[in-house]
Amino acid sequence: MILKKIQKIKSYYLTGLILFGLLSCEDEIREVTLYEKGNIEASTSSTNITVDESISYQDLSTKVQSITWAFEGGNPSTSFNSNVDVTYNESGVYITTLEVKFIDNQIEKKEYTIEVYPLAIVPQNPFSGSPKPTETKIQFEDFDFGGESISYHDTDSNNDGNSNYRFGHGVDIETTNDESGNFDITNITDGEWLEYTIFVETASIYDINFKLLAETNGSSIIVQRVNGTNVTDLGDTGAITSTDGVYTTVTAENVNLEAGQHVLRMLFSGSGIKANYFEIINTIYIPPVEKFGIYTENTDLVGSTPIQLQVNNQFAINTITDDPYEGTKALSFTIDGSADWAMASIIPDTPVDISSYVNYNVALKSTSNGTILIRLQGGGQRGIISLDAASEPYGFKRDGNWHLISIPLTDFLADNPALNLSSITDLMVLRSSPDDVRNANNYDFYLDNFYLSR
């Protein structure tokens, strides 16, 4: 009996020792980490840019053994450096991939989506702000504003010449070695073209003389007229033979140009041309153009007439000095939205005889998408010309820039043969079409340099 009690006591004692040991060790338990893995991380200066802009990438990963960047659509296309700048020359959506190999030989990847937007579309405008006249040198490097596929086409987006003139454009411009001019267009390849807005005072047959250097045989320049999406061939130089390193004149003969504003495209067929400048020369002698002034600050006039400005409905007529077409002032015609139609008139103090004149010339500017009518009245009869925004008749574009348009007086007579040009009582009536002017995006028009010519 005594032995059994002793054995029980030993059993309880051992159990107590075990429990005490376990409880006393609980505070001594520690979490031990044998290895902390690396993290993949990076930064970008942007993920949304415009063509020809750059993005700065930086790898911020830890415990790195090596990295590999892959830049879809970028330049460079790959890199093993932690910091790298990448340029994107084409619009689109691209994936940038960072691959990191850690010191434990594990590999992870991280991706970024990059959106590259095209350059903003700029309306085509003359380089100098106004159309280039005929009978003067037009430098090839002074092509219209607008950009790739609008005012020029180049097969790559870089300026591969040695000049920063027209910086930001892809046309290859270099300092010329010709005795006249500062620059020329170089590295020309087949299918490239440049456009120029010109104003032709007199309809006639013209020669276009190109000053150029031809490094090879067989290339040519094709002269085209561009009107919206319509492109018409007007003439060409024919195959040009090598000029043996000397700038010489090559001619596109017998180019028929109507009076008024035009966009001419110089299309290059073949390669190896360095183009300096060109001149548009009238081959038919025509006496100097005589101008009859109506609203113009041009002093080269054979006559003029006093006028009155008359508001017939809603149009407010004001003189503006900000950005006239020529001189120091122009006229604005704006509506207040009080009616669904608008009309204003330019009338002579006394009836005038314009029957000996040929063209009705006026500079207009607007961004309105509404149709405007120009009405000429004489002998109680009206001749009307409709200028709608969609078809841009006579070259009147609604791009917020000045456009000098030239309307043959015969077009007014075509609308109404009874119109009496020898006794004009309304030189211009600006009248809205039957459409409600309040539905247009705006109905504001600007006018300057209004004259007749013969």
URWOMO-V998284 format. One record per residue. N is the residue number from 1. RES is the residue in three letters. SS is DSSP state (H for helix, E for strand, C for the rest). Layout:
BEGIN
N|RES|SS  N|RES|SS
END
This chain:
BEGIN
1|MET|C  2|ILE|H  3|LEU|H  4|LYS|H  5|LYS|H  6|ILE|H  7|GLN|H  8|LYS|H  9|ILE|H  10|LYS|H  11|SER|H  12|TYR|H  13|TYR|H  14|LEU|H  15|THR|H  16|GLY|H  17|LEU|H  18|ILE|H  19|LEU|H  20|PHE|H  21|GLY|H  22|LEU|H  23|LEU|H  24|SER|H  25|CYS|H  26|GLU|H  27|ASP|H  28|GLU|H  29|ILE|C  30|ARG|C  31|GLU|C  32|VAL|C  33|THR|C  34|LEU|C  35|TYR|C  36|GLU|C  37|LYS|C  38|GLY|C  39|ASN|C  40|ILE|C  41|GLU|C  42|ALA|E  43|SER|E  44|THR|E  45|SER|C  46|SER|C  47|THR|C  48|ASN|E  49|ILE|E  50|THR|E  51|VAL|C  52|ASP|C  53|GLU|C  54|SER|E  55|ILE|E  56|SER|E  57|TYR|E  58|GLN|E  59|ASP|E  60|LEU|C  61|SER|C  62|THR|C  63|LYS|C  64|VAL|E  65|GLN|E  66|SER|E  67|ILE|E  68|THR|E  69|TRP|E  70|ALA|E  71|PHE|E  72|GLU|C  73|GLY|C  74|GLY|E  75|ASN|E  76|PRO|C  77|SER|C  78|THR|E  79|SER|E  80|PHE|C  81|ASN|C  82|SER|C  83|ASN|E  84|VAL|E  85|ASP|E  86|VAL|E  87|THR|E  88|TYR|E  89|ASN|C  90|GLU|C  91|SER|C  92|GLY|E  93|VAL|E  94|TYR|E  95|ILE|E  96|THR|E  97|THR|E  98|LEU|E  99|GLU|E  100|VAL|E  101|LYS|E  102|PHE|E  103|ILE|C  104|ASP|C  105|ASN|C  106|GLN|C  107|ILE|E  108|GLU|E  109|LYS|E  110|LYS|E  111|GLU|E  112|TYR|E  113|THR|E  114|ILE|E  115|GLU|E  116|VAL|E  117|TYR|E  118|PRO|C  119|LEU|C  120|ALA|C  121|ILE|C  122|VAL|C  123|PRO|C  124|GLN|C  125|ASN|E  126|PRO|C  127|PHE|C  128|SER|C  129|GLY|C  130|SER|C  131|PRO|C  132|LYS|E  133|PRO|E  134|THR|C  135|GLU|C  136|THR|C  137|LYS|E  138|ILE|E  139|GLN|E  140|PHE|C  141|GLU|C  142|ASP|C  143|PHE|C  144|ASP|C  145|PHE|E  146|GLY|C  147|GLY|C  148|GLU|E  149|SER|C  150|ILE|C  151|SER|C  152|TYR|E  153|HIS|E  154|ASP|C  155|THR|C  156|ASP|C  157|SER|C  158|ASN|C  159|ASN|C  160|ASP|C  161|GLY|C  162|ASN|C  163|SER|C  164|ASN|C  165|TYR|C  166|ARG|C  167|PHE|C  168|GLY|C  169|HIS|C  170|GLY|C  171|VAL|C  172|ASP|C  173|ILE|E  174|GLU|E  175|THR|E  176|THR|C  177|ASN|C  178|ASP|C  179|GLU|C  180|SER|C  181|GLY|C  182|ASN|C  183|PHE|E  184|ASP|E  185|ILE|E  186|THR|C  187|ASN|C  188|ILE|C  189|THR|C  190|ASP|C  191|GLY|C  192|GLU|C  193|TRP|E  194|LEU|E  195|GLU|E  196|TYR|E  197|THR|E  198|ILE|E  199|PHE|E  200|VAL|E  201|GLU|C  202|THR|C  203|ALA|C  204|SER|E  205|ILE|E  206|TYR|E  207|ASP|E  208|ILE|E  209|ASN|E  210|PHE|E  211|LYS|E  212|LEU|E  213|LEU|E  214|ALA|E  215|GLU|C  216|THR|C  217|ASN|C  218|GLY|C  219|SER|E  220|SER|E  221|ILE|E  222|ILE|E  223|VAL|E  224|GLN|E  225|ARG|E  226|VAL|E  227|ASN|E  228|GLY|C  229|THR|C  230|ASN|E  231|VAL|E  232|THR|E  233|ASP|E  234|LEU|E  235|GLY|E  236|ASP|E  237|THR|C  238|GLY|C  239|ALA|C  240|ILE|E  241|THR|C  242|SER|C  243|THR|C  244|ASP|C  245|GLY|C  246|VAL|C  247|TYR|C  248|THR|E  249|THR|E  250|VAL|E  251|THR|E  252|ALA|E  253|GLU|E  254|ASN|E  255|VAL|E  256|ASN|E  257|LEU|E  258|GLU|C  259|ALA|C  260|GLY|E  261|GLN|E  262|HIS|E  263|VAL|E  264|LEU|E  265|ARG|E  266|MET|E  267|LEU|E  268|PHE|E  269|SER|E  270|GLY|C  271|SER|C  272|GLY|C  273|ILE|E  274|LYS|E  275|ALA|E  276|ASN|E  277|TYR|E  278|PHE|E  279|GLU|E  280|ILE|E  281|ILE|E  282|ASN|E  283|THR|C  284|ILE|C  285|TYR|C  286|ILE|C  287|PRO|C  288|PRO|C  289|VAL|C  290|GLU|C  291|LYS|E  292|PHE|E  293|GLY|E  294|ILE|E  295|TYR|E  296|THR|C  297|GLU|C  298|ASN|C  299|THR|C  300|ASP|C  301|LEU|C  302|VAL|C  303|GLY|E  304|SER|E  305|THR|C  306|PRO|C  307|ILE|E  308|GLN|E  309|LEU|E  310|GLN|E  311|VAL|E  312|ASN|E  313|ASN|E  314|GLN|C  315|PHE|C  316|ALA|E  317|ILE|E  318|ASN|E  319|THR|E  320|ILE|E  321|THR|C  322|ASP|C  323|ASP|C  324|PRO|C  325|TYR|C  326|GLU|C  327|GLY|C  328|THR|C  329|LYS|C  330|ALA|E  331|LEU|E  332|SER|E  333|PHE|E  334|THR|E  335|ILE|C  336|ASP|C  337|GLY|C  338|SER|C  339|ALA|C  340|ASP|C  341|TRP|C  342|ALA|C  343|MET|E  344|ALA|E  345|SER|E  346|ILE|E  347|ILE|E  348|PRO|E  349|ASP|C  350|THR|C  351|PRO|C  352|VAL|E  353|ASP|C  354|ILE|C  355|SER|C  356|SER|C  357|TYR|C  358|VAL|C  359|ASN|E  360|TYR|E  361|ASN|E  362|VAL|E  363|ALA|E  364|LEU|E  365|LYS|E  366|SER|C  367|THR|C  368|SER|C  369|ASN|C  370|GLY|C  371|THR|C  372|ILE|E  373|LEU|E  374|ILE|E  375|ARG|E  376|LEU|E  377|GLN|E  378|GLY|E  379|GLY|C  380|GLY|C  381|GLN|E  382|ARG|E  383|GLY|E  384|ILE|E  385|ILE|E  386|SER|E  387|LEU|E  388|ASP|C  389|ALA|C  390|ALA|C  391|SER|C  392|GLU|C  393|PRO|H  394|TYR|H  395|GLY|H  396|PHE|C  397|LYS|C  398|ARG|C  399|ASP|C  400|GLY|C  401|ASN|C  402|TRP|C  403|HIS|E  404|LEU|E  405|ILE|E  406|SER|E  407|ILE|E  408|PRO|E  409|LEU|H  410|THR|H  411|ASP|H  412|PHE|H  413|LEU|H  414|ALA|H  415|ASP|H  416|ASN|C  417|PRO|C  418|ALA|C  419|LEU|C  420|ASN|C  421|LEU|C  422|SER|C  423|SER|C  424|ILE|E  425|THR|E  426|ASP|E  427|LEU|E  428|MET|E  429|VAL|E  430|LEU|E  431|ARG|E  432|SER|E  433|SER|C  434|PRO|C  435|ASP|C  436|ASP|C  437|VAL|H  438|ARG|H  439|ASN|H  440|ALA|C  441|ASN|C  442|ASN|C  443|TYR|C  444|ASP|C  445|PHE|E  446|TYR|E  447|LEU|E  448|ASP|E  449|ASN|E  450|PHE|E  451|TYR|E  452|LEU|E  453|SER|E  454|ARG|C
END
